[in-house]
Amino acid sequence: MGLSKGITFIIMSLVLQNIIFIPSILALAVSGFKLYKSIVKDNRKENIKLEIFRHTIFSIIMMMLLIVSSLIETFISTNILKYFIKYF
């Protein structure tokens, strides 16, 4: 394919879904770390339950974003790549 076409192919196949995927994973990791810090810092059961509830809701939102990312990879990226291969 050559250097420029190969790089374009890689960018089209990887970047589109990873724009959503990577920030979602990083945000989930930060949320888990904040949950850990709040549990270690404060031992009251009410606060721990609230923090676990917040983390659970945030995890569900991130899971939805990850599902959107996988749908983009499955349906949109494959069609773009098919078009790209036919064009070049």
Secondary structure, DSSP 8 states (H G I E B T S, - for coil): --HHHHHHHHHHHHHHHHHHHHHHHHHHHHHHHHHHHHHHH---HHHHHHHHHHHHHHHHHHHHHHHHHHHIIIIIIHHHHHHHHHH-
